[in-house]
Amino acid sequence: MLKVIFDYESARAKAYTVSNPEEKKNHSVIYRMDKQKWSCDCKWNTLKETYCSHIKETIKYENKKKAERLAKKLGIK
């Protein structure tokens, strides 16, 4: 099970750490807002140039956070 941790947000990018407790590895995932592009430091993303599981999990995390913010704004629990 992958775990996503939000690290920081700048004017142009958002950074996350995605950890895999089973493999005891961490990967850095960056979303470049100006280019609307995701990247990860894992081999899969570098070699295949497609979304890896770390990016996919981060996108799920972001979508969940957006849904929670919207529900809160609308007063839905």
PyMOL Python script that loads the backbone (N, CA, C, O; Angstrom):
from pymol import cmd

cmd.read_pdbstr("""\
ATOM      1  N   MET A   1       0.848  -1.180   0.000  1.00  0.00           N
ATOM      2  CA  MET A   1       0.000   0.000   0.000  1.00  0.00           C
ATOM      3  C   MET A   1       0.889   1.237   0.000  1.00  0.00           C
ATOM      4  O   MET A   1       1.737   1.409   0.876  1.00  0.00           O
ATOM      5  N   LEU A   2       0.686   2.082  -0.982  1.00  0.00           N
ATOM      6  CA  LEU A   2       1.467   3.308  -1.092  1.00  0.00           C
ATOM      7  C   LEU A   2       0.871   4.396  -0.203  1.00  0.00           C
ATOM      8  O   LEU A   2      -0.345   4.481  -0.032  1.00  0.00           O
ATOM      9  N   LYS A   3       1.743   5.218   0.353  1.00  0.00           N
ATOM     10  CA  LYS A   3       1.318   6.314   1.215  1.00  0.00           C
ATOM     11  C   LYS A   3       1.833   7.618   0.620  1.00  0.00           C
ATOM     12  O   LYS A   3       3.023   7.750   0.335  1.00  0.00           O
ATOM     13  N   VAL A   4       0.928   8.583   0.435  1.00  0.00           N
ATOM     14  CA  VAL A   4       1.283   9.870  -0.157  1.00  0.00           C
ATOM     15  C   VAL A   4       1.360  10.927   0.942  1.00  0.00           C
ATOM     16  O   VAL A   4       0.468  11.037   1.784  1.00  0.00           O
ATOM     17  N   ILE A   5       2.439  11.696   0.914  1.00  0.00           N
ATOM     18  CA  ILE A   5       2.623  12.789   1.861  1.00  0.00           C
ATOM     19  C   ILE A   5       2.862  14.061   1.056  1.00  0.00           C
ATOM     20  O   ILE A   5       3.759  14.116   0.215  1.00  0.00           O
ATOM     21  N   PHE A   6       2.051  15.082   1.322  1.00  0.00           N
ATOM     22  CA  PHE A   6       2.221  16.372   0.661  1.00  0.00           C
ATOM     23  C   PHE A   6       3.415  17.072   1.297  1.00  0.00           C
ATOM     24  O   PHE A   6       3.470  17.225   2.517  1.00  0.00           O
ATOM     25  N   ASP A   7       4.372  17.497   0.474  1.00  0.00           N
ATOM     26  CA  ASP A   7       5.571  18.155   0.988  1.00  0.00           C
ATOM     27  C   ASP A   7       5.445  19.671   0.958  1.00  0.00           C
ATOM     28  O   ASP A   7       5.535  20.323   1.998  1.00  0.00           O
ATOM     29  N   TYR A   8       5.238  20.235  -0.225  1.00  0.00           N
ATOM     30  CA  TYR A   8       5.148  21.690  -0.332  1.00  0.00           C
ATOM     31  C   TYR A   8       4.501  22.090  -1.645  1.00  0.00           C
ATOM     32  O   TYR A   8       4.350  21.286  -2.565  1.00  0.00           O
ATOM     33  N   GLU A   9       4.119  23.376  -1.699  1.00  0.00           N
ATOM     34  CA  GLU A   9       3.586  23.961  -2.922  1.00  0.00           C
ATOM     35  C   GLU A   9       4.280  25.293  -3.141  1.00  0.00           C
ATOM     36  O   GLU A   9       4.374  26.110  -2.225  1.00  0.00           O
ATOM     37  N   SER A  10       4.762  25.507  -4.347  1.00  0.00           N
ATOM     38  CA  SER A  10       5.363  26.790  -4.719  1.00  0.00           C
ATOM     39  C   SER A  10       4.476  27.431  -5.778  1.00  0.00           C
ATOM     40  O   SER A  10       3.388  26.932  -6.068  1.00  0.00           O
ATOM     41  N   ALA A  11       4.926  28.506  -6.339  1.00  0.00           N
ATOM     42  CA  ALA A  11       4.144  29.194  -7.371  1.00  0.00           C
ATOM     43  C   ALA A  11       3.988  28.344  -8.631  1.00  0.00           C
ATOM     44  O   ALA A  11       3.027  28.509  -9.382  1.00  0.00           O
ATOM     45  N   ARG A  12       4.953  27.420  -8.863  1.00  0.00           N
ATOM     46  CA  ARG A  12       4.912  26.637 -10.102  1.00  0.00           C
ATOM     47  C   ARG A  12       4.765  25.131  -9.924  1.00  0.00           C
ATOM     48  O   ARG A  12       4.522  24.418 -10.897  1.00  0.00           O
ATOM     49  N   ALA A  13       4.907  24.637  -8.699  1.00  0.00           N
ATOM     50  CA  ALA A  13       4.907  23.180  -8.531  1.00  0.00           C
ATOM     51  C   ALA A  13       4.367  22.756  -7.173  1.00  0.00           C
ATOM     52  O   ALA A  13       4.358  23.519  -6.208  1.00  0.00           O
ATOM     53  N   LYS A  14       3.914  21.496  -7.142  1.00  0.00           N
ATOM     54  CA  LYS A  14       3.539  20.827  -5.895  1.00  0.00           C
ATOM     55  C   LYS A  14       4.433  19.601  -5.775  1.00  0.00           C
ATOM     56  O   LYS A  14       4.694  18.912  -6.762  1.00  0.00           O
ATOM     57  N   ALA A  15       4.899  19.335  -4.560  1.00  0.00           N
ATOM     58  CA  ALA A  15       5.799  18.198  -4.353  1.00  0.00           C
ATOM     59  C   ALA A  15       5.215  17.244  -3.317  1.00  0.00           C
ATOM     60  O   ALA A  15       4.599  17.661  -2.336  1.00  0.00           O
ATOM     61  N   TYR A  16       5.423  15.965  -3.562  1.00  0.00           N
ATOM     62  CA  TYR A  16       4.912  14.907  -2.700  1.00  0.00           C
ATOM     63  C   TYR A  16       6.006  13.856  -2.499  1.00  0.00           C
ATOM     64  O   TYR A  16       6.907  13.702  -3.324  1.00  0.00           O
ATOM     65  N   THR A  17       5.899  13.145  -1.389  1.00  0.00           N
ATOM     66  CA  THR A  17       6.720  11.962  -1.167  1.00  0.00           C
ATOM     67  C   THR A  17       5.769  10.783  -1.128  1.00  0.00           C
ATOM     68  O   THR A  17       4.787  10.794  -0.386  1.00  0.00           O
ATOM     69  N   VAL A  18       6.058   9.770  -1.924  1.00  0.00           N
ATOM     70  CA  VAL A  18       5.241   8.557  -1.949  1.00  0.00           C
ATOM     71  C   VAL A  18       6.106   7.433  -1.398  1.00  0.00           C
ATOM     72  O   VAL A  18       7.162   7.112  -1.943  1.00  0.00           O
ATOM     73  N   SER A  19       5.636   6.847  -0.311  1.00  0.00           N
ATOM     74  CA  SER A  19       6.423   5.784   0.318  1.00  0.00           C
ATOM     75  C   SER A  19       5.740   4.442   0.145  1.00  0.00           C
ATOM     76  O   SER A  19       4.515   4.341   0.089  1.00  0.00           O
ATOM     77  N   ASN A  20       6.571   3.421   0.064  1.00  0.00           N
ATOM     78  CA  ASN A  20       6.097   2.051  -0.023  1.00  0.00           C
ATOM     79  C   ASN A  20       6.702   1.297   1.154  1.00  0.00           C
ATOM     80  O   ASN A  20       7.857   0.877   1.085  1.00  0.00           O
ATOM     81  N   PRO A  21       5.938   1.119   2.242  1.00  0.00           N
ATOM     82  CA  PRO A  21       6.476   0.470   3.432  1.00  0.00           C
ATOM     83  C   PRO A  21       6.991  -0.949   3.192  1.00  0.00           C
ATOM     84  O   PRO A  21       7.930  -1.391   3.855  1.00  0.00           O
ATOM     85  N   GLU A  22       6.381  -1.662   2.246  1.00  0.00           N
ATOM     86  CA  GLU A  22       6.803  -3.030   1.960  1.00  0.00           C
ATOM     87  C   GLU A  22       8.214  -3.057   1.378  1.00  0.00           C
ATOM     88  O   GLU A  22       9.017  -3.920   1.734  1.00  0.00           O
ATOM     89  N   GLU A  23       8.513  -2.129   0.499  1.00  0.00           N
ATOM     90  CA  GLU A  23       9.830  -2.080  -0.134  1.00  0.00           C
ATOM     91  C   GLU A  23      10.790  -1.162   0.609  1.00  0.00           C
ATOM     92  O   GLU A  23      11.988  -1.142   0.325  1.00  0.00           O
ATOM     93  N   LYS A  24      10.258  -0.405   1.560  1.00  0.00           N
ATOM     94  CA  LYS A  24      11.053   0.566   2.326  1.00  0.00           C
ATOM     95  C   LYS A  24      11.740   1.562   1.398  1.00  0.00           C
ATOM     96  O   LYS A  24      12.924   1.865   1.551  1.00  0.00           O
ATOM     97  N   LYS A  25      10.968   2.068   0.425  1.00  0.00           N
ATOM     98  CA  LYS A  25      11.479   3.049  -0.522  1.00  0.00           C
ATOM     99  C   LYS A  25      10.561   4.261  -0.563  1.00  0.00           C
ATOM    100  O   LYS A  25       9.353   4.158  -0.349  1.00  0.00           O
ATOM    101  N   ASN A  26      11.165   5.415  -0.844  1.00  0.00           N
ATOM    102  CA  ASN A  26      10.426   6.651  -1.036  1.00  0.00           C
ATOM    103  C   ASN A  26      10.705   7.181  -2.430  1.00  0.00           C
ATOM    104  O   ASN A  26      11.807   7.036  -2.959  1.00  0.00           O
ATOM    105  N   HIS A  27       9.693   7.794  -3.011  1.00  0.00           N
ATOM    106  CA  HIS A  27       9.856   8.410  -4.322  1.00  0.00           C
ATOM    107  C   HIS A  27       9.313   9.827  -4.280  1.00  0.00           C
ATOM    108  O   HIS A  27       8.344  10.116  -3.578  1.00  0.00           O
ATOM    109  N   SER A  28       9.945  10.700  -5.037  1.00  0.00           N
ATOM    110  CA  SER A  28       9.513  12.095  -5.136  1.00  0.00           C
ATOM    111  C   SER A  28       8.636  12.263  -6.365  1.00  0.00           C
ATOM    112  O   SER A  28       9.018  11.906  -7.480  1.00  0.00           O
ATOM    113  N   VAL A  29       7.458  12.813  -6.136  1.00  0.00           N
ATOM    114  CA  VAL A  29       6.526  13.088  -7.228  1.00  0.00           C
ATOM    115  C   VAL A  29       6.318  14.603  -7.265  1.00  0.00           C
ATOM    116  O   VAL A  29       6.051  15.237  -6.243  1.00  0.00           O
ATOM    117  N   ILE A  30       6.446  15.160  -8.458  1.00  0.00           N
ATOM    118  CA  ILE A  30       6.301  16.602  -8.656  1.00  0.00           C
ATOM    119  C   ILE A  30       5.215  16.855  -9.694  1.00  0.00           C
ATOM    120  O   ILE A  30       5.164  16.191 -10.729  1.00  0.00           O
ATOM    121  N   TYR A  31       4.339  17.832  -9.403  1.00  0.00           N
ATOM    122  CA  TYR A  31       3.369  18.282 -10.391  1.00  0.00           C
ATOM    123  C   TYR A  31       3.734  19.708 -10.774  1.00  0.00           C
ATOM    124  O   TYR A  31       3.686  20.615  -9.944  1.00  0.00           O
ATOM    125  N   ARG A  32       4.099  19.898 -12.035  1.00  0.00           N
ATOM    126  CA  ARG A  32       4.444  21.223 -12.545  1.00  0.00           C
ATOM    127  C   ARG A  32       3.168  21.889 -13.032  1.00  0.00           C
ATOM    128  O   ARG A  32       2.640  21.538 -14.087  1.00  0.00           O
ATOM    129  N   MET A  33       2.676  22.845 -12.265  1.00  0.00           N
ATOM    130  CA  MET A  33       1.410  23.495 -12.593  1.00  0.00           C
ATOM    131  C   MET A  33       1.490  24.306 -13.880  1.00  0.00           C
ATOM    132  O   MET A  33       0.520  24.360 -14.636  1.00  0.00           O
ATOM    133  N   ASP A  34       2.644  24.942 -14.139  1.00  0.00           N
ATOM    134  CA  ASP A  34       2.777  25.749 -15.345  1.00  0.00           C
ATOM    135  C   ASP A  34       2.742  24.899 -16.610  1.00  0.00           C
ATOM    136  O   ASP A  34       2.279  25.365 -17.652  1.00  0.00           O
ATOM    137  N   LYS A  35       3.221  23.664 -16.535  1.00  0.00           N
ATOM    138  CA  LYS A  35       3.223  22.758 -17.693  1.00  0.00           C
ATOM    139  C   LYS A  35       2.132  21.689 -17.608  1.00  0.00           C
ATOM    140  O   LYS A  35       1.927  20.928 -18.553  1.00  0.00           O
ATOM    141  N   GLN A  36       1.432  21.637 -16.467  1.00  0.00           N
ATOM    142  CA  GLN A  36       0.426  20.610 -16.194  1.00  0.00           C
ATOM    143  C   GLN A  36       1.004  19.229 -16.475  1.00  0.00           C
ATOM    144  O   GLN A  36       0.436  18.438 -17.227  1.00  0.00           O
ATOM    145  N   LYS A  37       2.157  18.959 -15.847  1.00  0.00           N
ATOM    146  CA  LYS A  37       2.876  17.713 -16.087  1.00  0.00           C
ATOM    147  C   LYS A  37       3.325  17.084 -14.774  1.00  0.00           C
ATOM    148  O   LYS A  37       3.834  17.770 -13.887  1.00  0.00           O
ATOM    149  N   TRP A  38       3.131  15.768 -14.657  1.00  0.00           N
ATOM    150  CA  TRP A  38       3.565  14.991 -13.498  1.00  0.00           C
ATOM    151  C   TRP A  38       4.908  14.331 -13.797  1.00  0.00           C
ATOM    152  O   TRP A  38       5.181  13.946 -14.934  1.00  0.00           O
ATOM    153  N   SER A  39       5.744  14.204 -12.765  1.00  0.00           N
ATOM    154  CA  SER A  39       6.985  13.456 -12.905  1.00  0.00           C
ATOM    155  C   SER A  39       7.300  12.737 -11.595  1.00  0.00           C
ATOM    156  O   SER A  39       6.879  13.155 -10.516  1.00  0.00           O
ATOM    157  N   CYS A  40       8.043  11.658 -11.719  1.00  0.00           N
ATOM    158  CA  CYS A  40       8.443  10.851 -10.562  1.00  0.00           C
ATOM    159  C   CYS A  40       9.890  10.425 -10.783  1.00  0.00           C
ATOM    160  O   CYS A  40      10.345  10.292 -11.919  1.00  0.00           O
ATOM    161  N   ASP A  41      10.600  10.213  -9.686  1.00  0.00           N
ATOM    162  CA  ASP A  41      12.010   9.827  -9.810  1.00  0.00           C
ATOM    163  C   ASP A  41      12.224   8.317  -9.940  1.00  0.00           C
ATOM    164  O   ASP A  41      13.365   7.854  -9.916  1.00  0.00           O
ATOM    165  N   CYS A  42      11.156   7.555 -10.075  1.00  0.00           N
ATOM    166  CA  CYS A  42      11.308   6.099 -10.194  1.00  0.00           C
ATOM    167  C   CYS A  42      11.752   5.713 -11.610  1.00  0.00           C
ATOM    168  O   CYS A  42      11.631   6.501 -12.548  1.00  0.00           O
ATOM    169  N   LYS A  43      12.259   4.502 -11.742  1.00  0.00           N
ATOM    170  CA  LYS A  43      12.727   4.014 -13.046  1.00  0.00           C
ATOM    171  C   LYS A  43      11.601   3.916 -14.064  1.00  0.00           C
ATOM    172  O   LYS A  43      11.783   4.259 -15.232  1.00  0.00           O
ATOM    173  N   TRP A  44      10.440   3.449 -13.624  1.00  0.00           N
ATOM    174  CA  TRP A  44       9.314   3.256 -14.534  1.00  0.00           C
ATOM    175  C   TRP A  44       8.979   4.557 -15.251  1.00  0.00           C
ATOM    176  O   TRP A  44       8.889   4.592 -16.478  1.00  0.00           O
ATOM    177  N   ASN A  45       8.797   5.617 -14.486  1.00  0.00           N
ATOM    178  CA  ASN A  45       8.429   6.894 -15.076  1.00  0.00           C
ATOM    179  C   ASN A  45       9.537   7.428 -15.973  1.00  0.00           C
ATOM    180  O   ASN A  45       9.261   8.012 -17.021  1.00  0.00           O
ATOM    181  N   THR A  46      10.761   7.236 -15.577  1.00  0.00           N
ATOM    182  CA  THR A  46      11.895   7.726 -16.353  1.00  0.00           C
ATOM    183  C   THR A  46      12.058   6.961 -17.670  1.00  0.00           C
ATOM    184  O   THR A  46      12.293   7.564 -18.717  1.00  0.00           O
ATOM    185  N   LEU A  47      11.934   5.645 -17.615  1.00  0.00           N
ATOM    186  CA  LEU A  47      12.167   4.827 -18.808  1.00  0.00           C
ATOM    187  C   LEU A  47      10.943   4.713 -19.718  1.00  0.00           C
ATOM    188  O   LEU A  47      11.075   4.767 -20.941  1.00  0.00           O
ATOM    189  N   LYS A  48       9.782   4.559 -19.144  1.00  0.00           N
ATOM    190  CA  LYS A  48       8.568   4.328 -19.937  1.00  0.00           C
ATOM    191  C   LYS A  48       7.877   5.617 -20.355  1.00  0.00           C
ATOM    192  O   LYS A  48       7.104   5.633 -21.313  1.00  0.00           O
ATOM    193  N   GLU A  49       8.159   6.702 -19.630  1.00  0.00           N
ATOM    194  CA  GLU A  49       7.518   7.983 -19.879  1.00  0.00           C
ATOM    195  C   GLU A  49       5.992   7.892 -19.833  1.00  0.00           C
ATOM    196  O   GLU A  49       5.292   8.550 -20.602  1.00  0.00           O
ATOM    197  N   THR A  50       5.500   7.071 -18.927  1.00  0.00           N
ATOM    198  CA  THR A  50       4.069   6.971 -18.660  1.00  0.00           C
ATOM    199  C   THR A  50       3.876   7.103 -17.153  1.00  0.00           C
ATOM    200  O   THR A  50       4.838   7.037 -16.387  1.00  0.00           O
ATOM    201  N   TYR A  51       2.634   7.288 -16.739  1.00  0.00           N
ATOM    202  CA  TYR A  51       2.368   7.430 -15.311  1.00  0.00           C
ATOM    203  C   TYR A  51       2.674   6.132 -14.576  1.00  0.00           C
ATOM    204  O   TYR A  51       2.202   5.060 -14.956  1.00  0.00           O
ATOM    205  N   CYS A  52       3.460   6.247 -13.534  1.00  0.00           N
ATOM    206  CA  CYS A  52       3.774   5.106 -12.677  1.00  0.00           C
ATOM    207  C   CYS A  52       2.729   5.021 -11.561  1.00  0.00           C
ATOM    208  O   CYS A  52       1.852   5.879 -11.454  1.00  0.00           O
ATOM    209  N   SER A  53       2.831   3.992 -10.746  1.00  0.00           N
ATOM    210  CA  SER A  53       1.883   3.822  -9.638  1.00  0.00           C
ATOM    211  C   SER A  53       2.001   4.953  -8.621  1.00  0.00           C
ATOM    212  O   SER A  53       1.023   5.280  -7.949  1.00  0.00           O
ATOM    213  N   HIS A  54       3.173   5.550  -8.499  1.00  0.00           N
ATOM    214  CA  HIS A  54       3.376   6.648  -7.542  1.00  0.00           C
ATOM    215  C   HIS A  54       2.601   7.892  -7.977  1.00  0.00           C
ATOM    216  O   HIS A  54       1.974   8.560  -7.155  1.00  0.00           O
ATOM    217  N   ILE A  55       2.649   8.194  -9.260  1.00  0.00           N
ATOM    218  CA  ILE A  55       1.896   9.333  -9.788  1.00  0.00           C
ATOM    219  C   ILE A  55       0.401   9.062  -9.710  1.00  0.00           C
ATOM    220  O   ILE A  55      -0.367   9.939  -9.316  1.00  0.00           O
ATOM    221  N   LYS A  56      -0.017   7.866 -10.079  1.00  0.00           N
ATOM    222  CA  LYS A  56      -1.441   7.522 -10.027  1.00  0.00           C
ATOM    223  C   LYS A  56      -1.985   7.640  -8.609  1.00  0.00           C
ATOM    224  O   LYS A  56      -3.091   8.141  -8.407  1.00  0.00           O
ATOM    225  N   GLU A  57      -1.219   7.186  -7.634  1.00  0.00           N
ATOM    226  CA  GLU A  57      -1.647   7.265  -6.239  1.00  0.00           C
ATOM    227  C   GLU A  57      -1.707   8.723  -5.768  1.00  0.00           C
ATOM    228  O   GLU A  57      -2.583   9.089  -4.985  1.00  0.00           O
ATOM    229  N   THR A  58      -0.782   9.545  -6.244  1.00  0.00           N
ATOM    230  CA  THR A  58      -0.784  10.965  -5.891  1.00  0.00           C
ATOM    231  C   THR A  58      -1.986  11.674  -6.500  1.00  0.00           C
ATOM    232  O   THR A  58      -2.580  12.543  -5.861  1.00  0.00           O
ATOM    233  N   ILE A  59      -2.348  11.320  -7.712  1.00  0.00           N
ATOM    234  CA  ILE A  59      -3.536  11.899  -8.354  1.00  0.00           C
ATOM    235  C   ILE A  59      -4.787  11.520  -7.563  1.00  0.00           C
ATOM    236  O   ILE A  59      -5.656  12.365  -7.348  1.00  0.00           O
ATOM    237  N   LYS A  60      -4.890  10.277  -7.132  1.00  0.00           N
ATOM    238  CA  LYS A  60      -6.019   9.850  -6.291  1.00  0.00           C
ATOM    239  C   LYS A  60      -6.070  10.666  -5.006  1.00  0.00           C
ATOM    240  O   LYS A  60      -7.136  11.110  -4.581  1.00  0.00           O
ATOM    241  N   TYR A  61      -4.906  10.858  -4.393  1.00  0.00           N
ATOM    242  CA  TYR A  61      -4.790  11.639  -3.159  1.00  0.00           C
ATOM    243  C   TYR A  61      -5.292  13.073  -3.394  1.00  0.00           C
ATOM    244  O   TYR A  61      -6.071  13.598  -2.599  1.00  0.00           O
ATOM    245  N   GLU A  62      -4.847  13.691  -4.473  1.00  0.00           N
ATOM    246  CA  GLU A  62      -5.258  15.063  -4.793  1.00  0.00           C
ATOM    247  C   GLU A  62      -6.765  15.144  -5.045  1.00  0.00           C
ATOM    248  O   GLU A  62      -7.422  16.074  -4.576  1.00  0.00           O
ATOM    249  N   ASN A  63      -7.313  14.180  -5.780  1.00  0.00           N
ATOM    250  CA  ASN A  63      -8.751  14.170  -6.051  1.00  0.00           C
ATOM    251  C   ASN A  63      -9.552  14.018  -4.768  1.00  0.00           C
ATOM    252  O   ASN A  63     -10.593  14.656  -4.608  1.00  0.00           O
ATOM    253  N   LYS A  64      -9.081  13.188  -3.862  1.00  0.00           N
ATOM    254  CA  LYS A  64      -9.756  12.999  -2.574  1.00  0.00           C
ATOM    255  C   LYS A  64      -9.732  14.295  -1.765  1.00  0.00           C
ATOM    256  O   LYS A  64     -10.738  14.665  -1.160  1.00  0.00           O
ATOM    257  N   LYS A  65      -8.595  14.984  -1.749  1.00  0.00           N
ATOM    258  CA  LYS A  65      -8.483  16.246  -1.012  1.00  0.00           C
ATOM    259  C   LYS A  65      -9.398  17.309  -1.611  1.00  0.00           C
ATOM    260  O   LYS A  65     -10.026  18.075  -0.879  1.00  0.00           O
ATOM    261  N   LYS A  66      -9.476  17.359  -2.939  1.00  0.00           N
ATOM    262  CA  LYS A  66     -10.371  18.314  -3.598  1.00  0.00           C
ATOM    263  C   LYS A  66     -11.827  18.041  -3.231  1.00  0.00           C
ATOM    264  O   LYS A  66     -12.587  18.972  -2.963  1.00  0.00           O
ATOM    265  N   ALA A  67     -12.213  16.773  -3.218  1.00  0.00           N
ATOM    266  CA  ALA A  67     -13.581  16.392  -2.863  1.00  0.00           C
ATOM    267  C   ALA A  67     -13.886  16.769  -1.408  1.00  0.00           C
ATOM    268  O   ALA A  67     -14.981  17.241  -1.102  1.00  0.00           O
ATOM    269  N   GLU A  68     -12.922  16.561  -0.525  1.00  0.00           N
ATOM    270  CA  GLU A  68     -13.111  16.917   0.888  1.00  0.00           C
ATOM    271  C   GLU A  68     -13.271  18.430   1.055  1.00  0.00           C
ATOM    272  O   GLU A  68     -14.114  18.880   1.831  1.00  0.00           O
ATOM    273  N   ARG A  69     -12.469  19.216   0.332  1.00  0.00           N
ATOM    274  CA  ARG A  69     -12.579  20.679   0.416  1.00  0.00           C
ATOM    275  C   ARG A  69     -13.931  21.154  -0.118  1.00  0.00           C
ATOM    276  O   ARG A  69     -14.556  22.041   0.463  1.00  0.00           O
ATOM    277  N   LEU A  70     -14.375  20.565  -1.216  1.00  0.00           N
ATOM    278  CA  LEU A  70     -15.668  20.944  -1.789  1.00  0.00           C
ATOM    279  C   LEU A  70     -16.805  20.579  -0.840  1.00  0.00           C
ATOM    280  O   LEU A  70     -17.721  21.376  -0.640  1.00  0.00           O
ATOM    281  N   ALA A  71     -16.755  19.384  -0.253  1.00  0.00           N
ATOM    282  CA  ALA A  71     -17.797  18.959   0.681  1.00  0.00           C
ATOM    283  C   ALA A  71     -17.851  19.902   1.887  1.00  0.00           C
ATOM    284  O   ALA A  71     -18.930  20.260   2.358  1.00  0.00           O
ATOM    285  N   LYS A  72     -16.690  20.293   2.371  1.00  0.00           N
ATOM    286  CA  LYS A  72     -16.624  21.208   3.510  1.00  0.00           C
ATOM    287  C   LYS A  72     -17.222  22.566   3.130  1.00  0.00           C
ATOM    288  O   LYS A  72     -17.966  23.168   3.904  1.00  0.00           O
ATOM    289  N   LYS A  73     -16.887  23.033   1.932  1.00  0.00           N
ATOM    290  CA  LYS A  73     -17.396  24.324   1.455  1.00  0.00           C
ATOM    291  C   LYS A  73     -18.916  24.297   1.326  1.00  0.00           C
ATOM    292  O   LYS A  73     -19.592  25.286   1.610  1.00  0.00           O
ATOM    293  N   LEU A  74     -19.445  23.153   0.894  1.00  0.00           N
ATOM    294  CA  LEU A  74     -20.890  23.008   0.721  1.00  0.00           C
ATOM    295  C   LEU A  74     -21.606  22.599   2.003  1.00  0.00           C
ATOM    296  O   LEU A  74     -22.834  22.515   2.032  1.00  0.00           O
ATOM    297  N   GLY A  75     -20.845  22.345   3.055  1.00  0.00           N
ATOM    298  CA  GLY A  75     -21.432  21.958   4.321  1.00  0.00           C
ATOM    299  C   GLY A  75     -21.894  20.510   4.381  1.00  0.00           C
ATOM    300  O   GLY A  75     -22.783  20.169   5.162  1.00  0.00           O
ATOM    301  N   ILE A  76     -21.297  19.667   3.565  1.00  0.00           N
ATOM    302  CA  ILE A  76     -21.626  18.247   3.525  1.00  0.00           C
ATOM    303  C   ILE A  76     -20.595  17.488   4.355  1.00  0.00           C
ATOM    304  O   ILE A  76     -19.394  17.742   4.261  1.00  0.00           O
ATOM    305  N   LYS A  77     -21.078  16.560   5.163  1.00  0.00           N
ATOM    306  CA  LYS A  77     -20.137  15.801   5.980  1.00  0.00           C
ATOM    307  C   LYS A  77     -19.683  14.555   5.303  1.00  0.00           C
ATOM    308  O   LYS A  77     -18.886  13.803   5.863  1.00  0.00           O
TER     309      LYS A  77
END
""", "prot")
cmd.dss("prot")
cmd.show_as("cartoon", "prot")
cmd.util.cbc("prot")
cmd.orient("prot")
